[in-house]
Amino acid sequence: MRDGTFRKIGSVLVARHGKLVFEKYFEGDAATLRDTRSATKSITGMLIGIAIAQRKLPGVDASVLSYFPAYKRSDDVTVKDLLTMDSSLDCDDNDAASPGNEERMYPRRDWVEFALTLPSRGAPPLPFHYCTAGTVLLGALIEKTTGQKADKFAERVLFRPLGITAKHWQYSGAGQVMTGGSLDLRSRDLLKLGQLYLQLGEWNGTQLMPRAWVEESTRAQLPAVPFPDTDYGYLLWLNKFTPKGAAAPVATYAMSGNGGNKVYVIPSLDMVVVITSTNYNTRGMHQQSETLLTDYILPAVR
């Protein structure tokens, strides 16, 4: 950090065997709320799994459109389609010309209407298209099925049991909860969320998230084209990284957001790593965090 090899890193935390073993802040301190952007999407995936466990939602094959009868479409969209980013919504945040690109959504007052009125990109099976609007739609589905807005539902079923007290959500002009990004949390609380995945949904003797949901969420559902050597689970990124000096790769899954923000879960090492960063919209932002993991953190553990 001192010689400038790594830039705009806010914090690095490492937990092994359920204990915090490394914690360092380079911007702010332990109380600082971190805007980890799309890492929020993984939390939305957790909430969907809990809603299904509570029988508020029938399952991942449920039709999303059936909960929004005012919107008529010729195609159908399932919960799973939105979790795996391969729905028929013509929405690609990596394509500035895409009708559903997130930058077109933010100025609109009603983000749910934006998502539900997008053109169709065809019939399934369809390739991976990264779509924030689809994850916002999952937040609206949580409200429809649980009777609580996603932020209130998260407070009740996830944050309060985990002892997460400091947070800041974003909202649309219509008051819709931004479940696709920019939920500000403290670094230690991000670590708790990764640890909950690592512990297969169990926390202090209580099963907050179904074990089967964790296992399905962290299983490769489809290739995350065009990202090389990357698969996608349920709103989670799956990669294998080879630590510096090692012969074999290490499997990880991660919450990930713009700027190089990462919550890595590494089951084979019983480890969770949080890297927060403010390298928003810069070339190499994710690669910098990956290098920090592979060249420094993992070799230190080995």
C-alpha positions in Angstrom: 0.0 0.0 0.0 2.7 2.4 0.9 4.6 2.1 -2.4 1.4 2.6 -4.4 1.2 -0.9 -5.9 -2.4 -1.0 -4.7 -4.5 2.1 -5.0 -7.7 3.2 -3.2 -8.0 0.1 -1.1 -10.3 1.0 1.8 -10.0 -2.1 4.0 -8.7 -5.7 4.1 -10.2 -8.2 6.6 -9.5 -11.9 6.8 -11.4 -14.5 8.9 -10.1 -18.1 9.4 -11.9 -20.8 11.2 -14.6 -18.3 12.2 -12.2 -15.8 13.8 -11.0 -12.4 12.6 -7.3 -12.8 12.1 -6.4 -9.7 10.1 -8.0 -6.3 9.9 -6.5 -3.2 8.4 -8.0 0.1 7.3 -6.4 2.4 4.7 -9.3 4.7 4.2 -11.6 5.4 7.2 -11.9 3.0 10.0 -14.0 0.1 11.4 -17.1 2.4 11.7 -16.9 3.6 8.0 -19.8 2.5 5.8 -18.5 1.0 2.5 -20.3 1.4 -0.7 -19.5 -2.0 -2.3 -21.9 -1.4 -5.2 -23.1 -4.7 -6.7 -22.0 -6.8 -3.8 -25.6 -5.9 -2.7 -26.9 -8.3 -5.3 -25.7 -11.3 -3.3 -27.6 -10.1 -0.3 -30.7 -10.0 -2.5 -30.0 -13.6 -3.4 -29.9 -14.5 0.3 -33.2 -12.8 0.9 -34.8 -14.7 -1.9 -33.6 -18.0 -0.4 -35.0 -17.1 3.0 -38.4 -16.0 1.4 -38.6 -19.4 -0.3 -37.8 -21.2 3.0 -40.6 -19.3 4.6 -42.9 -20.3 1.8 -43.5 -16.8 0.8 -42.3 -17.8 -2.7 -42.9 -21.2 -4.1 -39.4 -21.6 -5.6 -37.0 -20.5 -8.2 -39.2 -21.7 -11.0 -42.0 -19.3 -10.0 -43.1 -16.8 -12.6 -42.1 -13.3 -11.7 -44.7 -11.8 -14.1 -47.6 -13.5 -12.3 -47.0 -11.1 -9.3 -47.2 -8.1 -11.6 -50.4 -8.6 -13.5 -50.6 -5.0 -14.7 -47.7 -5.7 -17.0 -48.4 -7.8 -20.1 -45.5 -9.5 -21.8 -45.3 -12.3 -24.4 -42.3 -13.9 -22.7 -42.0 -15.2 -19.2 -39.3 -14.5 -16.5 -38.7 -16.9 -13.6 -37.0 -16.1 -10.3 -34.1 -18.3 -11.4 -33.7 -16.3 -14.6 -33.0 -13.2 -12.6 -30.8 -15.0 -10.1 -28.5 -16.3 -12.8 -28.7 -13.2 -15.1 -30.0 -15.1 -18.2 -33.6 -13.8 -18.3 -35.3 -12.7 -21.5 -35.1 -9.0 -20.5 -33.1 -7.1 -23.0 -30.7 -5.8 -20.3 -26.9 -5.7 -20.3 -25.1 -3.3 -18.0 -21.8 -4.0 -19.9 -23.4 -2.7 -23.2 -24.0 1.1 -23.1 -26.5 0.6 -26.0 -28.6 -2.0 -24.2 -32.2 -0.8 -23.5 -31.9 -2.1 -20.0 -28.5 -0.7 -19.1 -28.5 0.5 -15.5 -27.6 4.0 -16.4 -30.9 4.3 -18.3 -32.8 3.1 -15.2 -31.5 5.5 -12.6 -33.1 8.7 -13.9 -36.5 7.0 -14.0 -38.8 7.3 -11.1 -40.2 3.8 -11.3 -37.4 1.2 -11.6 -39.8 -1.8 -11.5 -41.8 -0.4 -14.4 -38.5 0.2 -16.2 -37.6 -3.5 -15.8 -41.0 -4.9 -16.7 -41.4 -2.9 -19.9 -38.0 -3.8 -21.4 -38.0 -5.5 -24.8 -37.4 -9.3 -25.0 -34.1 -10.6 -26.2 -35.6 -13.9 -27.3 -36.6 -17.3 -25.9 -34.4 -19.4 -23.5 -31.8 -20.8 -23.2 -30.1 -17.4 -23.3 -26.5 -16.4 -22.5 -25.4 -14.5 -19.4 -26.3 -10.8 -19.4 -25.4 -8.8 -16.4 -28.6 -6.9 -15.4 -29.0 -4.7 -12.4 -32.6 -4.0 -13.3 -33.5 -7.7 -12.9 -32.1 -7.7 -9.4 -34.2 -4.6 -8.6 -37.2 -6.6 -9.8 -36.3 -9.3 -7.3 -36.5 -6.7 -4.6 -40.0 -5.8 -5.7 -40.9 -9.5 -5.7 -39.7 -9.7 -2.1 -42.1 -6.9 -1.2 -45.0 -8.5 -3.1 -44.6 -11.9 -1.4 -43.5 -11.0 2.1 -45.6 -7.9 2.6 -42.4 -6.0 3.6 -40.1 -3.8 1.6 -36.8 -5.6 1.0 -34.9 -3.4 3.5 -37.4 -4.2 6.3 -37.4 -7.9 5.4 -33.6 -7.9 5.4 -33.6 -6.2 8.8 -35.9 -8.8 10.3 -34.5 -12.0 8.9 -30.8 -11.2 8.3 -29.3 -8.0 9.7 -30.8 -8.1 13.2 -29.9 -11.8 13.8 -26.3 -11.0 12.5 -26.0 -7.9 14.7 -25.7 -5.6 11.7 -26.9 -2.2 13.0 -25.2 0.4 10.7 -26.4 0.5 7.1 -27.6 2.8 4.3 -29.9 1.8 1.5 -30.6 3.6 -1.8 -34.1 4.2 -3.1 -35.8 5.1 -6.4 -37.9 8.2 -6.8 -40.9 6.0 -6.2 -39.4 4.7 -2.9 -38.4 1.3 -4.3 -35.4 -0.3 -2.5 -32.2 -0.6 -4.5 -31.5 -4.3 -4.2 -29.1 -4.2 -7.1 -26.3 -2.2 -5.5 -25.0 0.6 -3.3 -26.1 -0.7 0.1 -23.5 0.8 2.5 -22.2 -1.6 5.2 -19.2 -1.7 7.5 -16.3 -4.0 6.6 -16.9 -6.3 9.6 -20.5 -6.7 8.6 -19.6 -7.7 5.1 -17.3 -10.3 6.7 -20.3 -11.6 8.7 -22.3 -12.1 5.4 -19.4 -14.0 3.9 -19.0 -16.1 7.1 -22.8 -16.9 7.0 -22.3 -18.4 3.5 -19.2 -20.3 4.7 -21.1 -21.7 7.6 -23.8 -22.9 5.2 -26.4 -20.4 6.5 -26.0 -21.2 10.2 -25.3 -18.4 12.8 -25.0 -19.0 16.5 -27.0 -22.2 16.4 -29.8 -20.8 14.2 -30.2 -21.6 10.5 -30.8 -18.1 9.1 -30.5 -19.3 5.5 -31.3 -22.8 4.3 -28.2 -25.0 3.8 -29.6 -26.3 0.5 -30.0 -22.7 -0.7 -26.3 -22.0 0.1 -25.2 -25.1 -1.8 -27.4 -24.3 -4.8 -26.4 -20.6 -4.8 -22.7 -21.4 -4.8 -22.9 -24.0 -7.6 -22.0 -23.0 -11.1 -25.3 -22.3 -13.0 -23.8 -21.0 -16.3 -20.6 -19.4 -17.7 -20.4 -15.7 -17.0 -19.6 -14.7 -20.5 -17.6 -12.7 -21.5 -15.6 -12.9 -18.3 -12.8 -15.5 -18.7 -12.7 -18.6 -16.4 -15.7 -17.3 -14.5 -19.0 -19.0 -13.6 -22.1 -17.6 -12.0 -24.2 -19.0 -9.3 -27.2 -17.3 -7.7 -25.9 -13.7 -7.7 -22.5 -14.9 -6.8 -19.2 -15.1 -8.9 -17.3 -18.4 -9.0 -13.6 -18.4 -9.8 -10.5 -20.5 -9.2 -7.3 -18.6 -8.4 -3.8 -20.0 -8.3 -1.8 -18.4 -5.4 1.6 -17.1 -6.1 4.1 -19.9 -5.7 1.4 -22.6 -5.7 0.8 -25.3 -8.3 -2.9 -25.9 -7.7 -5.8 -23.4 -7.9 -8.1 -22.5 -5.0 -11.9 -22.4 -5.6 -13.7 -19.3 -4.4 -17.1 -17.7 -4.7 -17.7 -14.0 -4.1 -19.9 -11.1 -3.6 -18.5 -8.5 -6.1 -19.0 -4.9 -6.8 -17.8 -2.0 -9.0 -14.5 -0.5 -7.7 -13.0 -3.9 -7.0 -15.0 -4.6 -3.9 -15.0 -8.3 -2.9 -16.2 -10.6 -0.3 -14.4 -13.9 -1.1 -15.5 -17.2 0.5 -12.8 -19.9 0.3 -14.3 -23.2 1.7 -11.1 -25.3 1.4 -9.2 -22.8 3.6 -12.2 -22.2 5.9 -11.6 -18.5 5.1 -13.4 -15.3 4.3 -11.7 -12.2 2.8 -13.1 -8.7 2.5 -11.5 -6.2 0.2 -13.2 -2.8 -0.1 -12.0 -0.3 -2.7 -13.1 2.9 -4.3 -11.6 2.3 -7.7 -15.0 2.9 -9.3 -15.2 2.5 -13.1 -11.5 2.2 -13.5 -9.6 -0.3 -15.7 -8.1 -3.2 -13.7 -10.2 -2.5 -10.6 -11.2 -6.2 -10.2 -7.8 -7.4 -11.2 -6.1 -5.4 -8.5 -8.2 -7.0 -5.8 -7.6 -10.4 -7.3 -3.8 -9.8 -7.3 -4.0 -8.7 -3.6 -5.7 -12.1 -2.9 -3.5 -14.3 -5.0 -0.1 -12.7 -4.5 -0.3 -11.7 -0.8 -3.3 -13.0 1.2 -3.4 -16.6 0.0 0.5 -17.1 0.1 0.5 -15.7 3.6 -2.1 -18.4 4.6 -0.1 -21.1 2.9 
